């Protein structure tokens, strides 16, 4: 039985995957803090800061996952079929990031956070 080496990935693919994972984790963390803050009665300015941070992280998550999806599509066209699942994961993360960004910007506008 011969042990096969794992396929080498490009440095950009590894960096994109880790950056998207970091943005996803931070986005979920800020959403969690916003939810906790709503229940615990955080100050309004703190809630607005969390919402703005969530919208920025959601946009970064969407842009990073779009770029990761394009990189995986390029690798897919080179004949590496195993990247199909990665394209789907990046697509779901991109949609999640854009939805979170849209909802958080809507909540900032409804709360009147853009006035000052």
ZADO-375164 format. One record per residue (C-alpha): residue number from 1; x, y negated, z. Coordinates in nm, 3 decimals, always signed. Layout:
residues N
+-----+---------+---------+---------+
| num |       x |       y |       z |
+-----+---------+---------+---------+
| NUM |       X |       Y |       Z |
...
+-----+---------+---------+---------+
END
This chain:
residues 116
+-----+---------+---------+---------+
| num |       x |       y |       z |
+-----+---------+---------+---------+
|   1 |  +0.000 |  +0.000 |  +0.000 |
|   2 |  +0.154 |  -0.323 |  -0.119 |
|   3 |  +0.094 |  -0.645 |  +0.072 |
|   4 |  -0.011 |  -0.926 |  -0.160 |
|   5 |  +0.102 |  -1.280 |  -0.105 |
|   6 |  -0.164 |  -1.545 |  -0.064 |
|   7 |  -0.209 |  -1.774 |  -0.360 |
|   8 |  -0.023 |  -2.101 |  -0.329 |
|   9 |  -0.237 |  -2.412 |  -0.315 |
|  10 |  -0.132 |  -2.755 |  -0.427 |
|  11 |  -0.044 |  -3.009 |  -0.160 |
|  12 |  -0.323 |  -3.239 |  -0.276 |
|  13 |  -0.584 |  -2.964 |  -0.236 |
|  14 |  -0.465 |  -2.895 |  +0.119 |
|  15 |  -0.463 |  -3.265 |  +0.212 |
|  16 |  -0.808 |  -3.321 |  +0.065 |
|  17 |  -0.951 |  -3.025 |  +0.253 |
|  18 |  -0.808 |  -3.144 |  +0.583 |
|  19 |  -0.913 |  -3.505 |  +0.530 |
|  20 |  -1.268 |  -3.401 |  +0.445 |
|  21 |  -1.276 |  -3.173 |  +0.749 |
|  22 |  -1.156 |  -3.459 |  +0.968 |
|  23 |  -1.415 |  -3.701 |  +0.827 |
|  24 |  -1.690 |  -3.442 |  +0.875 |
|  25 |  -1.587 |  -3.383 |  +1.236 |
|  26 |  -1.570 |  -3.753 |  +1.313 |
|  27 |  -1.904 |  -3.815 |  +1.142 |
|  28 |  -2.071 |  -3.544 |  +1.349 |
|  29 |  -1.903 |  -3.678 |  +1.665 |
|  30 |  -2.027 |  -4.033 |  +1.607 |
|  31 |  -2.377 |  -3.902 |  +1.534 |
|  32 |  -2.363 |  -3.706 |  +1.858 |
|  33 |  -2.247 |  -4.013 |  +2.051 |
|  34 |  -2.526 |  -4.219 |  +1.895 |
|  35 |  -2.782 |  -3.958 |  +1.997 |
|  36 |  -2.643 |  -3.941 |  +2.351 |
|  37 |  -2.634 |  -4.320 |  +2.367 |
|  38 |  -2.995 |  -4.345 |  +2.262 |
|  39 |  -3.096 |  -4.107 |  +2.540 |
|  40 |  -2.867 |  -4.264 |  +2.804 |
|  41 |  -2.940 |  -4.627 |  +2.717 |
|  42 |  -2.609 |  -4.752 |  +2.574 |
|  43 |  -2.583 |  -5.123 |  +2.505 |
|  44 |  -2.717 |  -5.243 |  +2.171 |
|  45 |  -2.378 |  -5.360 |  +2.046 |
|  46 |  -2.227 |  -5.020 |  +2.122 |
|  47 |  -2.504 |  -4.848 |  +1.929 |
|  48 |  -2.450 |  -5.080 |  +1.631 |
|  49 |  -2.076 |  -5.011 |  +1.637 |
|  50 |  -2.146 |  -4.637 |  +1.637 |
|  51 |  -2.388 |  -4.675 |  +1.347 |
|  52 |  -2.142 |  -4.882 |  +1.144 |
|  53 |  -1.865 |  -4.632 |  +1.214 |
|  54 |  -2.096 |  -4.350 |  +1.109 |
|  55 |  -2.177 |  -4.524 |  +0.782 |
|  56 |  -1.808 |  -4.581 |  +0.705 |
|  57 |  -1.719 |  -4.221 |  +0.788 |
|  58 |  -2.013 |  -4.096 |  +0.581 |
|  59 |  -1.889 |  -4.292 |  +0.281 |
|  60 |  -1.535 |  -4.158 |  +0.328 |
|  61 |  -1.676 |  -3.808 |  +0.358 |
|  62 |  -1.877 |  -3.849 |  +0.039 |
|  63 |  -1.586 |  -3.994 |  -0.158 |
|  64 |  -1.339 |  -3.736 |  -0.030 |
|  65 |  -1.568 |  -3.445 |  -0.101 |
|  66 |  -1.634 |  -3.578 |  -0.452 |
|  67 |  -1.261 |  -3.589 |  -0.515 |
|  68 |  -1.218 |  -3.241 |  -0.367 |
|  69 |  -1.496 |  -3.113 |  -0.589 |
|  70 |  -1.320 |  -3.258 |  -0.895 |
|  71 |  -0.991 |  -3.096 |  -0.793 |
|  72 |  -1.164 |  -2.760 |  -0.746 |
|  73 |  -1.335 |  -2.799 |  -1.085 |
|  74 |  -0.996 |  -2.857 |  -1.244 |
|  75 |  -0.862 |  -2.542 |  -1.076 |
|  76 |  -1.174 |  -2.351 |  -1.183 |
|  77 |  -1.117 |  -2.444 |  -1.547 |
|  78 |  -0.763 |  -2.309 |  -1.518 |
|  79 |  -0.912 |  -1.966 |  -1.460 |
|  80 |  -0.922 |  -1.940 |  -1.081 |
|  81 |  -1.277 |  -1.824 |  -1.014 |
|  82 |  -1.240 |  -1.823 |  -0.636 |
|  83 |  -1.286 |  -2.201 |  -0.623 |
|  84 |  -1.660 |  -2.183 |  -0.704 |
|  85 |  -1.748 |  -2.158 |  -0.335 |
|  86 |  -1.531 |  -2.459 |  -0.255 |
|  87 |  -1.716 |  -2.666 |  -0.512 |
|  88 |  -2.045 |  -2.580 |  -0.342 |
|  89 |  -1.910 |  -2.663 |  +0.003 |
|  90 |  -1.773 |  -2.996 |  -0.116 |
|  91 |  -2.107 |  -3.072 |  -0.281 |
|  92 |  -2.298 |  -3.003 |  +0.041 |
|  93 |  -2.055 |  -3.211 |  +0.248 |
|  94 |  -2.079 |  -3.497 |  -0.002 |
|  95 |  -2.457 |  -3.495 |  +0.011 |
|  96 |  -2.444 |  -3.482 |  +0.392 |
|  97 |  -2.203 |  -3.777 |  +0.405 |
|  98 |  -2.409 |  -3.989 |  +0.169 |
|  99 |  -2.732 |  -3.908 |  +0.354 |
| 100 |  -2.575 |  -3.996 |  +0.689 |
| 101 |  -2.435 |  -4.319 |  +0.547 |
| 102 |  -2.773 |  -4.417 |  +0.400 |
| 103 |  -2.964 |  -4.343 |  +0.720 |
| 104 |  -2.713 |  -4.525 |  +0.941 |
| 105 |  -2.709 |  -4.833 |  +0.717 |
| 106 |  -3.089 |  -4.830 |  +0.719 |
| 107 |  -3.088 |  -4.818 |  +1.100 |
| 108 |  -2.837 |  -5.102 |  +1.119 |
| 109 |  -3.055 |  -5.317 |  +0.895 |
| 110 |  -3.372 |  -5.228 |  +1.086 |
| 111 |  -3.202 |  -5.308 |  +1.417 |
| 112 |  -3.092 |  -5.646 |  +1.281 |
| 113 |  -2.723 |  -5.573 |  +1.309 |
| 114 |  -2.623 |  -5.766 |  +0.999 |
| 115 |  -2.734 |  -6.102 |  +1.136 |
| 116 |  -2.411 |  -6.184 |  +1.317 |
+-----+---------+---------+---------+
END
